[in-house]
Amino acid sequence: MLLTCDGIVVGRREIGENSCFIDILTDELGVVEATAHGANKINSNLLSSAALFSYSEFCLNKNKLRYTVNSAKPKFSFHELSRDIEKLALASYFAQAVKFCTPSEQNQRENKEGSLVRFLAVSLYETLHAGEKRTLTAVKSAFELRYSAMLGFAPNLVACHNCGRYDCENGMLFLSRKSKLVCADCFNPDFEGERVMLFPETLNAMRNIVFSPLDRCFKFAVSADAEKQLSAITEDYFLYRTERSFTSLKYFNDLIKGIDKSE
């Protein structure tokens, strides 16, 4: 049976000298593993499409429980990510997160948040062009919070959970484990769970990430202090909700810390 779908390669493992297994994120099938025979040959029509982060239209042949790449037509190349070690590390984190958190053999188009393939493509594009309008850390935060929402873990950022106020002069607190906002006037000082008093711009950025259309969720600007707070919140929230850790994330954070120290 032949299946045609758009997809992005989020994982790759070599088979001998000429072939490889590739993990492809698709909207129709979730993440699937497919064999790309001869993909490493210099004259192979799969050479570019089987590369990590390649965004292509794939024609897959399904035989029982196995998929084979019959043909592929490249749509966009993110090859330039490999020229910058920080960007490559962040893109690898995105790919690893999607690979391990997206269900296999499940239609992702049923997700009301939109196309997961398009979301990853936008995330990689924003990573590629980071530094022009926003930092890699801001891109990371947007990915973590929006992807959490797409997985069904959207926090309640509309208003205070108790009184329903959209904002509060005395501040708003985010209770990450309870996935909700509480205004300072309603907050119980005896509460022993994790909470963060948000900078107003941090809250605005979080709302933008979760509620904006897909092509706008990365478009926000925050101060350095708010960006640091946002990054800590979204990373903790994503890792807690997915119950995972990622080696590529640790590597990215180590790189960023190294850059900050050198500056």
Helices and strands as residue ranges (DSSP letters): E 2-15, E 19-26, E 30-36, E 55-63, E 66-76, G 79-83, H 85-101, G 108-110, H 116-128, H 136-150, E 156-160, E 172-175, E 180-183, E 196-197, H 200-211, G 214-216, H 224-242, H 247-262
